Amino acid sequence: MEKFLSIPVTSEGDQLVSLKNIALIEKGSATTLVITYQGGKAVTLTHASDSAFVIRNEFQVQVKNALATTWDRVVVDYAPSLAVSGIAVA
């Protein structure tokens, strides 16, 4: 069963990010988090400035927790501690 995190995005409402086939979660810059999937696609979250690894660490914990839920819980809400202003797929 595929799982998703539902993330509130400023001025866009909640957006779903797939947790299927994630290969890497990394801090792209002080304002981006990059989730790379097997096959090369990537999702970039743009967020408030994060000089540490707060968002990356939170996201990793959320992925772990979501994947540990029962098969019928497909969407898990995630409210990051820093505002997310955009989500882009490349």
Beta strands, then each sheet from edge to edge (+ up, - down):
strand 1: 4-9
strand 2: 13-18
strand 3: 22-29
strand 4: 32-37
strand 5: 42-47
strand 6: 75-77
strand 7: 84-89
sheet 1: 2+ 1- 6-
sheet 2: 3+ 4- 5+ 7-
end
